[in-house]
Amino acid sequence: VYPARSRQYNEQGRVVVLVWVNAEGGADKVTLERSSGYARLDEAALAAVRQWRFIPARQGEVSLAGWLHVPVLFRLEGP
């Protein structure tokens, strides 16, 4: 969700979130790897990614846990 205050102040940017995806596809650890420069956007990206489900890596028939870099783009378009 785009934070309302960020919309109001025309804040835009790209956040990169580092996620530890467990073997079941859950986001066990979620940290900020690169900031957008706006705390509201950074927090919105972290909150969103914490709720996501992922398809874990596989080696043969075995699901594996691992780190994933997730870019989240906040961009306002139009009036």
Buried (B, 14 or more C-beta within 10 A) or exposed (E): EBBEEBEEEEBBBBBBBBBBBBBEEBBEEBEBEBBBEBEBBBEBBBEBBBEBEBEBEEEEEEBEBEEBEBEBEBEEEEE
